[in-house]
Amino acid sequence: MANRKTLIRVLSLLFISPLVAAEQITIAVASNFTGPMEQIVARFQQQTGHQVRLSFGSSGKFFAQIQHHAPFQAFFSADQAKPRALEQAGLAVPGSRFTYAVGALVLWSADPERVDKAGRVLARGDFKRLALANPKLAPYGAAAVQTLAHLGLAESTRPRWVKGENISQTYQFVSSGNAELGFVALSQVMQRGEVRGGSHWRVPAEYHAPIRQDAVLLQRGADSDAARALLDFVQGPEARSIMAAFGYGAFND
């Protein structure tokens, strides 16, 4: 009987301990990474029991909020500069920063006939509004401006620019038809390895600086097992497979 009670107690502890150790954390994530991060976190929560509250938005705004002590345990930025700056300012755990994904830029329209496969629509100019994310806040916006400059079209198209606060708002401008076309993240229009709907031109990577996206463990998450586990999970094969389906290059490709 004693042995049976001991066995029951051990089994109970085995089942209870993951729940006792589970944490709830809040993570700031660049809006371009919404699709893959939702899927990654769903699997992470299922496998670990931890709960993750996701906050999506502009990397620039998150950067400012973290400087003013916003309650995030980790930050997934759309660039490298902001996590690096947080690390240098002592707001992130030293040595925790890494590149989790490399983004791709596309010129996209909800109209299936609007954008040709070589992007010549930009030079033709038969559109009223061209959406792009604010280049001062969003790396994808900066990449869009660099692309237009590379093509020699920055000045001629500038009067038609409609700037989104972030890449999500930029996508909304185009998907709603408020702008006939716009530069968005490939991940926003891609599922299961294929672009869904509309028409697009994938911008050659050499037309703009690489969109390397860094993540960092913030000081508020320094003692969080859940935050550290999530950063590890994002670097694993399961997360990489999800990212690839959304058109992201892996951090160590």
C-alpha positions, 0 to 999 in steps of 0.5 A: 500500500505504501509503495502504491501511495508513493507511486501515485504521489510521484505521478501526481507531481509529474503531471502537476509540475509543468503547470506549476512552472508555467509562466505568462509572458508578454512579447513585442513583435514587429507586425510583419511577423504576425502570421508566423509568430502566431503559429510558432507561439501556438505550438510553443504553448502546446508543447510547454504549457507557457502562455504568451501574450503577443503585442504586434506593431511598429518596431519604432514604437516598441523601441520607444515603449521599451525605453520607457519601461514597457512590460515586455520580456522579449522583443522581435524587431523588424531590424537589427538596429533597435535590439542592438541599441537596447542591448547597448543601453543596458535594457536587454540581456547581453549576448541574447540578441540574434537574427531570427529571420531575413525578410523579403519585400514585394510590390503587391496589388489586390488587383490580379492584373495590376502588377507585372512580374518585373515591376514595370508598373512603377515606371508606367505610373498608371496608379494614383497611390503607392503605399509603403510603410513609414521609412523612418519607423519601419525597415520595410518602408526603408527598403521600399524607398531604397528600391525606388531609388535603385530604379530611379523612381523615388522622386517621380513617385513620391507625390503618390506615396501613402505612408502606413504607420507600420507594415500592417497598416500599409497592407491594409491600404492595399488590400482595401483598395485605398492604394492600387499597389504598395510595398509589403512584406512577402509574409503578409501575402504568402501562405504555404509557400505561395502568394495568395490573391492579387498580383505581385513582383518580388523585389530582388534582394540586391535592390535594398539593404538586407532586412535582417530581423533581430530578437533580444531578451529584455531585462524584464525577461532575464529571470523568465524561463518561458522567455528564454525557452521561446527564444530557443524555440524560435531558433529550432527546426519547427519554427524555421519550417513555419517561417519558410512557409511565409517566405522568410529566409532563416537566420543562419542561411 
